[in-house]
């Protein structure tokens, strides 16, 4: 990896804060296979999925 970075940590922070200031509830920044920054922003609220207990946990706790 000898090529210089296309963007910096500061660029990512600016993209995140700019999307939040624009009113987006959810913002995600990723890097695609070509090394480009991809910003995914949505107004939909996040849904929190509660994990169901694993029935095998009782076996591990018995040790």
C-alpha positions in Angstrom: 0.0 0.0 0.0 2.2 2.8 -1.3 -0.6 5.0 -2.6 -1.5 8.0 -0.4 -4.9 8.0 1.2 -7.7 9.6 -0.8 -9.2 11.2 2.3 -8.2 11.7 6.0 -9.8 11.1 9.3 -10.8 14.8 9.4 -12.6 14.4 6.1 -14.6 11.5 7.6 -15.4 13.6 10.7 -16.6 16.5 8.5 -18.8 14.2 6.4 -20.4 12.7 9.6 -21.0 16.0 11.3 -22.3 17.6 8.0 -24.9 14.8 7.6 -26.0 15.1 11.2 -26.3 18.9 10.9 -28.4 18.3 7.8 -30.9 16.5 10.0 -30.2 12.9 9.2 -30.9 10.5 12.1 -28.6 7.7 11.0 -25.3 8.2 9.2 -22.8 5.6 8.2 -19.5 6.1 6.4 -17.8 3.2 4.6 -15.0 2.7 2.1 -15.7 0.8 -1.1 -13.4 -1.6 -2.9 -12.0 1.3 -5.0 -11.0 3.3 -1.9 -13.8 5.8 -2.2 -15.7 7.1 0.8 -19.4 6.1 0.8 -21.9 8.0 3.0 -25.2 6.3 3.8 -27.6 8.7 5.6 -31.2 8.1 6.5 -34.1 9.8 8.4 -35.5 6.5 9.6 -35.0 5.8 13.3 -32.8 2.9 14.3 -34.7 -0.2 15.4 -33.2 -1.9 18.3 -33.5 -5.7 18.2 -33.2 -7.3 21.6 -31.3 -10.6 21.5 -33.1 -13.6 22.8 -31.2 -15.7 25.3 -29.3 -18.6 23.9 -30.5 -21.8 25.5 -27.0 -23.2 25.5 -25.8 -20.5 27.9 -27.1 -22.6 30.8 -24.5 -25.3 29.9 -21.6 -22.8 29.9 -22.7 -21.2 33.2 -22.8 -24.6 34.9 -19.0 -25.0 34.5 
